[in-house]
Structures are given as structure tokens and as C-alpha cells.
Amino acid sequence: MRSRRKQAFTLVELLVVIGIIALLISILLPALQRARDSANAVKCGSNLRSVGQAIAIYATNNKQRVPACYENQGFIISPGLQQPTNGVHGYVHWTAIIFGTKAIAADAFTCPTMNNGGLPPTSPRPGGWDPSQLKEGINVGGVAPDGNNYPTVTATDGTGASVTYVPDEQVPRLAYAVNEAIMGRNKHEPPLSVTRRYATSIPLGKVKQSAETILAAEFIDRSDLVSGSTGGAGANHVVKSHRPVGGWRSAAFGNVSTTLDMQKVPLTTNVRKTNLTDLEPDPLRQGFTCSDAASDSGPNDGVTGTRLDWVGSNHGKGKTYRDRKTNFLYVDGHVELKSIKDTIPADPTVGTPWEWGKEHYTIEGFNPQ
């Protein structure tokens, strides 16, 4: 009896099957990537909504007032004199203030779209440094008001150097920046405010149109851009993740916390709203820097940007940078996923939309134009 030979695939048939599989993969992979990106954006927005709830709970327990974005560690006012005058002992960040420095829910402040979940503190704990991240030079520790020394650590920074400093009280990774008009910087009393208007803690009820006013947004996913350095992308840098973002600016500087903006004269024509033409079209481009203190004339100067360039456009890869989206938390607690272009005027002659505060509420005597 003759045995029957098994029928095998021919080479042509095998190639057809492989081609069909490759075609299906090419169709499915972009869809899977979009689904993954969408899920990350939802998770990021959910975390940001939880952050808003935590800020609201803090306000409820503190006469409806929100905290400053940060304070200098060892902060005291006695009497009418604020000390220390800088971050010599590191910073106590709002993420630590609202939860207490011993109970920080770290994962709640991260976004899965960002590298490592977010940016490191200005003075991270050992092992938390980003590549090329430098220690802030003013952070050297010293004697606390109780007479004891602040506990310093010695670690290797992002450049490989051994540094000694006081770690910030801040979550290890931070994806979100608060709006300076609502949660201002730590400039409350002299000598920090000798040439500046005082920054105050405000009750949330003071904010007009709370459903249309941004409380927080995602940071850009680049710690070398959220920096006090003008060295450019990839250069050694000090991370300024403890600072807020904001939309009010002057003609010469990116935010209204700089000394020249804050001199004790009426804040009138020298302060205005950031508009779309002020923004850098692509902050990720080579050579762009966004120094907090650098003189700025917008994207046409080729170098520096505005404080709103610290706001990320982290969702919608494949689109141009300004067409991507970010999660925005509003004062009333809801979160929206949209482009930053939907929050500011398109040009200086257009007044709407404007979602960064009808006033710069944290600055005493502010007179918006």
C-alpha cells in the first residue's frame, strides 16, 4: 500500500501568509499606539483631577486658602521679615504642603506619558537626579531656627559630581505645575519683596469664573527646559520644577515675578496677557532654552521663551508640537484635555480665550489691562 505524502506549504504560500500578517500588524500597531496614548492621557488627567481634590481639601481645612507654590525650608516671618531669603536649605513644595512632608502620595503626581513619570525636584534625594542635572548653588544647608543643623545628604548629581545639600520636600517625580496667579511664589515679606509686590495666599472663592480658570497643567517633558539655565537642550542645568507657570507677562520678561516687573509702581501697561505669538512653536527644537530669568521677546529672538513654554504638549505624538494636547485642571475641579492654544489669545489684538486668571490674584495691588 502506497503511503500518502503530507501536503506542505509552498514558498509562495508562505510568503503570502507572511505578507498578510505584516499588513495586519501595520494596520493594528498605529491603532494600538493611539489606544495606549489615549489611555495614558486619561490616566494623566485622572491623577491631575485627584491633585485638584487634594488642593480643595487643603483649602477647606485652611479657611479656603490655597498654599503658595513653594516656601523656603525654614520659612519664618518675624516680625514682618521673611527668612531665609533663598533656598539655602532647599524648598518645601506644594506637593508636600498639602499632604504633609511625612505623607506624600508620590504616584498621584506622575503622568505615564512623561519620562520617569515627571520631573525631579530641584534638589532630589540621592538617586533621583536627571542626566546633566546640577545642584542649585545656593543649597548648602545650615542652622535651623531650633538651633540644629538641617540634615544634609551627599550624593552624585546628574553630571557625576559629588554634592552635599538639603533635599527638597517634594515628590520624587512631578508631572504638574500650578498657575502662579492662583498659587504664587514665596515672596511674602521683605527682604524678598523689597523691590517686589507681596505675593499672598488667596481663598479659592476670590477667583472669578472658576470653571474657566486654570489651576494646574502638565509640565513639558524636559527637565533641561524647566531650568534657570540658558545653556540649551542637553546642557548641564538646574531644574526649577518647584516653580509655577503663568500667563501674565511684561513686554520684556516671561513672567511677572521678575524684579523689573514687580517694582513698586502701578502694574499697568507693563503687564499683559501672553498670546500665541509669544510662544515658541517647538520648544523641543535644538538650541531652544526657556530660562526663567532671561530677557525675552518671544520666539523671534531665537533663544528664550515664556513661562507658558514650560507647559507640556505631551499627548498626540505625530502632530506638530502646538497641535498636541495637555491636561488642564480648573479651579472648580474639572479637567480638560486640549491644546494650550485653546487657553490663550491667538494674537495681541484678540482678547479671548483667556484661562490663566482674570487677575494675577496672588500679587497685591495687581491692575490687569
Secondary structure, 3 states (H helix, E strand, C coil): CCCCCCCCCCHHHHHHHHHHHHHHHHHHHHHHHHHHHHHHHHHHHHHHHHHHHHHHHHHHCCCCECCCCEEECCCEECCCCEECCCCCCCEEEHHHHHHCCCCCCHHHHCCCCCHHHCECCCCCCCCCCCCCECCCCCCCCCECCCCCECCCEEEECCCCCEEEECCCECCCCECEEEECCCCCCCCCCCCCCCCCCCECCCEHHHCCCHHHCEEEEEECCCCCCCECCCCCCCCCECECCCCCECCEEECCCCCCCCHHHHCCCCCCCCEEECCHHHCCCCCCCCCCCCECCCCCCCHHHCCCCCHHHHECCCECCCCCHHHCEEEEEECCCCEEEECHHHCCCCCCCCCCCCCCCCCCCCECCCCCC
